[in-house]
């Protein structure tokens, strides 16, 4: 007998396919954007803001610069890292990074980086990562001004108490404070196309309210070209 989860997945895919075929297509140079009817573009931006604020861990990614050998140059490299939403709750990830890690070796050649964040299941919850919300933030890694170090340290340790053991002021001089200044982001609301999927303008993201202040919405598929 098929499980409830597999039936739900099949229904989601069927709804996505049927709705997409039923809509008129007007082709232009832009990629199609998938939205959830009732879940507006602005609400999707708010959900991204909540995800960034609440998760605090993601996959930090850079491009290999060839320092490890020409055979690796140009490959994407990613590793798990802590972050927190910057102290102003601006949607800007604040990170404490070691200059010894591979990503930071790559940053010496280009400060372009990405941070992939997904909703993590709560304790005791059986999550399905394909159906969970995720977002990839793209931008430039920028050192935090020294005048803000005490402020950002307090914010970061509040989100990650264990980080107190590798703070720059605790003798770990290879660690330093950075922010990922977001310039673009791509959001996937869930599997099967029943939620918003697509690029979100960075200004819309920065100005978005949290989803707790937005009304609940019913998700139905809409595809825009």
Secondary structure as UniProt FT lines:
FT   HELIX           4..22
FT   STRAND          33..37
FT   HELIX           41..55
FT   STRAND          57..63
FT   TURN            67..68
FT   HELIX           70..72
FT   TURN            73..74
FT   STRAND          76..82
FT   STRAND          84..85
FT   TURN            87..88
FT   STRAND          93..98
FT   TURN            99..100
FT   HELIX           102..107
FT   TURN            108..109
FT   STRAND          112..118
FT   TURN            123..124
FT   TURN            129..131
FT   STRAND          134..143
FT   HELIX           146..148
FT   HELIX           149..159
FT   HELIX           161..166
FT   HELIX           168..170
FT   TURN            173..174
FT   STRAND          175..188
FT   TURN            191..192
FT   STRAND          197..200
FT   HELIX           202..207
FT   HELIX           211..213
FT   STRAND          220..224
//
